[in-house]
Amino acid sequence: MPSSNSRALLRRATHLVVVTLPAFGGRGVQFLALAAMALLVSPADYGRFTTLQVLVLGLASIAGSTMGTSANAIAARAARAGTRDVRPILASLLIGRRRVLVLNALVSVVAVPVGYAIVVELPTATDVFALAGFGLLSAVLPLGETVVAVLAGTGRYRTASWTDAVRAVVGAGLALVLGMTAGPWWAVVGMLSVDGVIAAVAVVVTLTAVRSGAVPEPVADPRAGLLAGFSANVMGQVTNWIVLWAIGAVGGAAGLGVYGVALRFASIVTLAPQYFGKTVIGQLAAPDPSKNLWTPRSFVAMLGALSVSGSAASLGLLVVVFPALAERYDGLVVMLSAVLIATSLRAVLIGLGHVCVARGHWRTWVLADATSLVVTVFGVLLVLGGSAGVAGATLVVIVTAAANAAGIATRFFGLSRPGAA
C-alpha cells in the first residue's frame, strides 16, 4: 500500500493539476494558433515575428516576472494575516510600485527600438515609432501579471488559472488574425491585447480604492525584492538577446525561423514552472503546517520529472502531429531536441528561482542569472568561429543548456547555505 507521504504527494499533485488545467488548456490553444501561423507564413516572416516577440515580450517579462512573483508572495502573506480581499492588496501593490511601473514604461519605449537595432538591424524612421509603440504597449504585461499573482497568492487558484487561459486564447487568436492580415509585427499586439484590458481594470480598481480610503497598510514592503528581481531578469533577458543575436548571426532569418518554431514546441516544458509556480509560490512564502502544501524540495523535484516527460511529449507532437513542419523547416528535429534540453534545465532553474523569491534569497537569485550570462557569453564566442546555418544555430542553443545548468548549480549552492539571502 502507498505510504501516507505518497498519498499526500498524490493529493497535492492532483489539486495542482486540476486548478491549473484552464491555464494549460489556454496555452495549448495558443500553441496551436501560433503553430498554424508558422505553416501559413514564410519561415523568414515567422523569424521576424519571433524576433520581435522575444524583444517586446522578453523586455516586458523583466518587469512582469519580477512584479508577479514578488506580488504573489506578498499577497500570500497578506492573506495569512487576514486580508483576503483582492482589491485592497492590489491597490496597495500598485500604489507602492507606481514609480517603478512608470519608469518601466518609459524604459520600454526606448529599449525596444534600441534592442531591435542591436539584435537585428537599424530600423527606419517609421519603424522606430512603431517599435516605440510596441515598447509602450509591453508595459501592460507587468500589470496583468500582478493581477494574476494577487489572485493566486490569496488562494484564488482557479480564478487565476482561468484569467491566464483567457489571456492566452484571446491573445493567440488576435495574434493569428493580425499576423495574417497586418503583418508579423502586429501579431505581437494581439498577444498583449488582453493584458491591456486587465491593466485598465487594475488601474480603475486602484483609483476606486484610493478614493474610498480602502487601501490598507501593506504587510510587507511592496518594493521588496524588486531591485534583485530586476537585476536577475535584466541579466536573463540580456542572455536571451545574446542568444537571439548569435542565432541570427550564424543561421540568418531561416535559422531564426527554425529556432522560433522549436521554441513554440518547447514552451510545453516551460508551462509547468510558469503556471504551477503561480499556485505554489504563495505556499512556499507563507507555509501553513496544518495543510498539505508543497515544500521547496518536492516542488523542484516535480518540475524536473515533468520536464523530462514534457520533452518527450513535445518531440512526439512534432513528429506525429506536425510532420509538415519538420519538412518545411530544415533541421527542426535536431534544433528542437537541443532546445528541449535547454528548456528542461531552464524549468528547474525557474523553479529554484521561485524558491529564492519565496524565501527571500535575493542574492542567490541574482548570482545564478549572472553565472548563466557569463557562461553564455563565453560559449557564444566559441560558437561564432564554427559552423554556420541551422547547425551553428543549434550549437548556440546547446550553449544555453550549459548556461542553465550553471545557474542551477549556483541556486542549489545558495539555497543550501543556512541563513543565506
Disulfide bonds with the S-S distance in Angstrom:
none
